[in-house]
Amino acid sequence: MEPYSTKQGVKIIELFYFCQRSLVTTQRKYRQYFNSRSAPTAFVIRSLVGRFEELGSVADETGRDVHRNIRTEDNVETVR
């Protein structure tokens, strides 16, 4: 699955609620709105809606758990 932009994710959520929670109708409206032959799968729609209902956002959570290395003089000396 290729990731959807925030704009696309927001539109998917809007369409889902506008279409009275119908996955198939949401997919059809998505194709019409973005003039696309493909549409998000039912799994993707459910995932986006779940994330939106739980977190209030459709943005990806990437970057939250990024661990950065800390270079201190002690660490550098230990490696040498």
Order of alpha helices (4+ residues) and beta strands (2+ residues): alpha-alpha-alpha-alpha
